[in-house]
Amino acid sequence: MYNVSVLKAKMEIPSEAVSSVIKTLIFTILVPGTITVVIPYRLLGPGAKIASGFGLLGVLPIALGVMAYLWCAWDFATAGHGTPAPIDPPKILVARGLYQVVRNPIYVGVLLILLGESLLFMSLPILYYALGMWPFFHLFVIFLSRRLAISSGGRHFQTTMVAFLAAGPYGIARGGHTAAGRRLSVY
């Protein structure tokens, strides 16, 4: 027979993870939701229509961007015990999933969504908005996000992040590999 207490212990989700998932959901609705839904909707104006044929190709980058964001947000909440919000970063450095390939996959996901929307609706205003967000994300990461993460993350996160950043510019070690030998790129 199965030991009921062992099964219960295996099925329980730590309350810290539940809290992180709830905070991540709220952040996702407020920030990425505004960036990828509310603002593009406003930029489209009344009577916007989905472009037929070629414009439907925009669904692919939108789907990839949504999947990338959700995967990373899940990793932040469950593995890092934090959120994508710079004011509540993970307490443990997340170095799994898409973070083994790209240093800031959430921003890449959001940009994919915006570029897909510009294609889906054949909208130059959304394309210009996406192209404007790219340098904004880059500058945000360089000047604010890292400092906030290091100062407010837990001790393990701080130690790991400092070592990661010391490996090279933008977290890229010599030869483009992390200290653990994994390939890593700037964006």
Secondary structure, 3 states (H helix, E strand, C coil): CCCHHHHHHHHCCCHHHHHHHHHHHHHHHHCHHHHHHHHHHHHHCCCCCCCCHHHHHHHHHHHHHHHHHHHHHHHHHHCCCCCCCCCCCCCCCCCCHHHHCECCHHHHHHHHHHHHHHHHCCCHHHHHHHHHHHHHHHHHHHHHHHHHHHHHCCHHHHHHHHHHHHCCHHHCCHHHECCCCCECECC
